[in-house]
Amino acid sequence: MAKLHDLDPQITVDAALRAYEYNQARLARALGLDRASVNEWVASGRMFLPALQAHRLQRLRPDLFGTSCQGAANECEAAAG
């Protein structure tokens, strides 16, 4: 059985920024954060988004980052409904 954190999406900071035309303020607004939080990820060289933010981004941009539903098709439908 997979550990809970193994199911978290792995979205790079660069990919998240690219989705918002490398605009830190736009990414921050989309995720409900202040720009300083996103700037800290960039300045510190963080590779991946924190898990909560990765899940949020998946829901906001399923066209780029897929869906956060990891189960069978009927589980996905139940979660969406």
C-alpha positions as CSV (number, residue, x, y, z in Angstrom):
1,M,0.0,0.0,0.0
2,A,1.3,3.4,-0.9
3,K,2.0,6.0,1.8
4,L,-0.2,9.0,1.7
5,H,2.7,11.4,0.7
6,D,3.5,9.0,-2.2
7,L,0.1,10.0,-3.7
8,D,0.9,13.7,-3.6
9,P,1.4,15.3,-7.1
10,Q,5.0,16.2,-7.9
11,I,4.8,19.6,-9.6
12,T,8.0,21.5,-10.0
13,V,8.1,25.2,-9.1
14,D,9.3,25.9,-12.6
15,A,6.3,24.1,-14.2
16,A,3.9,26.0,-11.9
17,L,5.5,29.3,-12.8
18,R,5.5,28.4,-16.5
19,A,1.7,27.9,-16.3
20,Y,1.4,31.5,-15.2
21,E,3.9,33.0,-17.6
22,Y,6.6,33.0,-15.0
23,N,4.6,35.7,-13.0
24,Q,5.1,35.0,-9.3
25,A,2.2,37.3,-8.3
26,R,-0.3,35.5,-10.7
27,L,0.7,32.1,-9.4
28,A,0.4,33.3,-5.8
29,R,-3.0,34.8,-6.4
30,A,-4.2,31.6,-8.1
31,L,-3.1,29.5,-5.1
32,G,-4.4,32.0,-2.5
33,L,-1.0,32.9,-1.2
34,D,1.1,36.1,-1.0
35,R,3.8,36.7,-3.6
36,A,6.4,36.4,-0.9
37,S,5.6,32.7,-0.5
38,V,6.2,32.0,-4.1
39,N,9.3,34.2,-4.1
40,E,10.7,32.2,-1.2
41,W,10.3,28.9,-3.2
42,V,12.3,30.4,-6.1
43,A,14.9,32.1,-3.9
44,S,15.5,29.0,-1.8
45,G,15.8,26.8,-4.9
46,R,12.9,24.6,-3.9
47,M,12.4,21.9,-6.5
48,F,8.7,20.9,-6.0
49,L,5.6,22.7,-4.7
50,P,4.4,21.9,-1.2
51,A,1.8,19.1,-1.4
52,L,-1.2,21.3,-0.6
53,Q,-0.2,23.8,-3.2
54,A,0.4,21.0,-5.8
55,H,-3.1,19.6,-5.1
56,R,-4.6,23.1,-5.5
57,L,-2.8,23.7,-8.8
58,Q,-4.0,20.3,-10.1
59,R,-7.6,21.4,-9.5
60,L,-7.0,24.8,-11.0
61,R,-5.1,23.6,-14.1
62,P,-6.2,20.0,-14.8
63,D,-5.3,20.8,-18.5
64,L,-1.6,21.0,-17.5
65,F,-1.3,18.9,-14.4
66,G,-3.9,16.2,-14.7
67,T,-6.4,15.3,-12.0
68,S,-5.9,14.8,-8.3
69,C,-8.1,11.7,-8.3
70,Q,-5.9,8.6,-7.9
71,G,-8.6,5.9,-7.6
72,A,-10.6,3.8,-10.0
73,A,-13.0,5.5,-12.4
74,N,-16.0,5.0,-10.1
75,E,-14.1,6.6,-7.2
76,C,-13.2,9.6,-9.4
77,E,-16.9,10.0,-10.3
78,A,-17.9,9.8,-6.6
79,A,-15.3,12.4,-5.7
80,A,-16.5,14.7,-8.5
81,G,-20.1,14.3,-7.6
